[in-house]
Amino acid sequence: MGYLYWDYYLSLENDLLKTKRFVDFSQESNLKVNSIEFARIILSSCAEIDMVCKELCKKLNKPKCNNIKNYRETILAYNSNFNIFNRKVICANIQVSPFKE
């Protein structure tokens, strides 16, 4: 997969961190804020997750995976611990479990 995906991730992360100047993510009431910039970051992030999962499924010899449900099933069959970890969103001081049901 190379560094192409990582570099793009870092770019998206940087875009999100720039928004902290305008929206304080540590305030729970601000978690409902929306904007065109947030929509762009979210859509771009989802597209990247789709591409990385698709590449991972190909490497696992499951090239016909074509949606998040297929990705999840394939990745969990390979590594059943993949979805048990919470990820801490540092700038918001919250935890998420992106691949849990």
MODELLER restraints for C-alpha pairs under 7 A, 6 or more apart:
rsr = mdl.restraints
at = mdl.atoms
rsr.add(forms.Gaussian(group=physical.xy_distance, feature=features.Distance(at['CA:12:A'], at['CA:41:A']), mean=6.49, stdev=0.5))
rsr.add(forms.Gaussian(group=physical.xy_distance, feature=features.Distance(at['CA:16:A'], at['CA:41:A']), mean=6.99, stdev=0.5))
rsr.add(forms.Gaussian(group=physical.xy_distance, feature=features.Distance(at['CA:23:A'], at['CA:30:A']), mean=6.82, stdev=0.5))
rsr.add(forms.Gaussian(group=physical.xy_distance, feature=features.Distance(at['CA:24:A'], at['CA:30:A']), mean=6.62, stdev=0.5))
rsr.add(forms.Gaussian(group=physical.xy_distance, feature=features.Distance(at['CA:25:A'], at['CA:31:A']), mean=6.25, stdev=0.5))
rsr.add(forms.Gaussian(group=physical.xy_distance, feature=features.Distance(at['CA:25:A'], at['CA:91:A']), mean=6.36, stdev=0.5))
rsr.add(forms.Gaussian(group=physical.xy_distance, feature=features.Distance(at['CA:25:A'], at['CA:92:A']), mean=4.56, stdev=0.5))
rsr.add(forms.Gaussian(group=physical.xy_distance, feature=features.Distance(at['CA:26:A'], at['CA:91:A']), mean=6.96, stdev=0.5))
rsr.add(forms.Gaussian(group=physical.xy_distance, feature=features.Distance(at['CA:26:A'], at['CA:92:A']), mean=4.67, stdev=0.5))
rsr.add(forms.Gaussian(group=physical.xy_distance, feature=features.Distance(at['CA:26:A'], at['CA:93:A']), mean=6.11, stdev=0.5))
rsr.add(forms.Gaussian(group=physical.xy_distance, feature=features.Distance(at['CA:53:A'], at['CA:71:A']), mean=6.05, stdev=0.5))
rsr.add(forms.Gaussian(group=physical.xy_distance, feature=features.Distance(at['CA:54:A'], at['CA:65:A']), mean=6.61, stdev=0.5))
rsr.add(forms.Gaussian(group=physical.xy_distance, feature=features.Distance(at['CA:57:A'], at['CA:63:A']), mean=6.00, stdev=0.5))
rsr.add(forms.Gaussian(group=physical.xy_distance, feature=features.Distance(at['CA:57:A'], at['CA:65:A']), mean=6.63, stdev=0.5))
rsr.add(forms.Gaussian(group=physical.xy_distance, feature=features.Distance(at['CA:57:A'], at['CA:71:A']), mean=6.70, stdev=0.5))
rsr.add(forms.Gaussian(group=physical.xy_distance, feature=features.Distance(at['CA:57:A'], at['CA:74:A']), mean=6.70, stdev=0.5))
rsr.add(forms.Gaussian(group=physical.xy_distance, feature=features.Distance(at['CA:65:A'], at['CA:71:A']), mean=6.00, stdev=0.5))
rsr.add(forms.Gaussian(group=physical.xy_distance, feature=features.Distance(at['CA:72:A'], at['CA:99:A']), mean=6.92, stdev=0.5))
rsr.add(forms.Gaussian(group=physical.xy_distance, feature=features.Distance(at['CA:76:A'], at['CA:82:A']), mean=6.18, stdev=0.5))
rsr.add(forms.Gaussian(group=physical.xy_distance, feature=features.Distance(at['CA:83:A'], at['CA:97:A']), mean=6.91, stdev=0.5))
rsr.add(forms.Gaussian(group=physical.xy_distance, feature=features.Distance(at['CA:83:A'], at['CA:99:A']), mean=5.09, stdev=0.5))
rsr.add(forms.Gaussian(group=physical.xy_distance, feature=features.Distance(at['CA:83:A'], at['CA:100:A']), mean=5.62, stdev=0.5))
rsr.add(forms.Gaussian(group=physical.xy_distance, feature=features.Distance(at['CA:85:A'], at['CA:97:A']), mean=6.61, stdev=0.5))
rsr.add(forms.Gaussian(group=physical.xy_distance, feature=features.Distance(at['CA:86:A'], at['CA:95:A']), mean=5.94, stdev=0.5))
rsr.add(forms.Gaussian(group=physical.xy_distance, feature=features.Distance(at['CA:86:A'], at['CA:96:A']), mean=5.41, stdev=0.5))
rsr.add(forms.Gaussian(group=physical.xy_distance, feature=features.Distance(at['CA:86:A'], at['CA:97:A']), mean=4.77, stdev=0.5))
rsr.add(forms.Gaussian(group=physical.xy_distance, feature=features.Distance(at['CA:87:A'], at['CA:95:A']), mean=5.36, stdev=0.5))
rsr.add(forms.Gaussian(group=physical.xy_distance, feature=features.Distance(at['CA:87:A'], at['CA:96:A']), mean=5.25, stdev=0.5))
rsr.add(forms.Gaussian(group=physical.xy_distance, feature=features.Distance(at['CA:87:A'], at['CA:97:A']), mean=6.17, stdev=0.5))
rsr.add(forms.Gaussian(group=physical.xy_distance, feature=features.Distance(at['CA:88:A'], at['CA:94:A']), mean=5.79, stdev=0.5))
rsr.add(forms.Gaussian(group=physical.xy_distance, feature=features.Distance(at['CA:88:A'], at['CA:95:A']), mean=4.31, stdev=0.5))
rsr.add(forms.Gaussian(group=physical.xy_distance, feature=features.Distance(at['CA:88:A'], at['CA:96:A']), mean=6.44, stdev=0.5))
rsr.add(forms.Gaussian(group=physical.xy_distance, feature=features.Distance(at['CA:89:A'], at['CA:95:A']), mean=5.84, stdev=0.5))
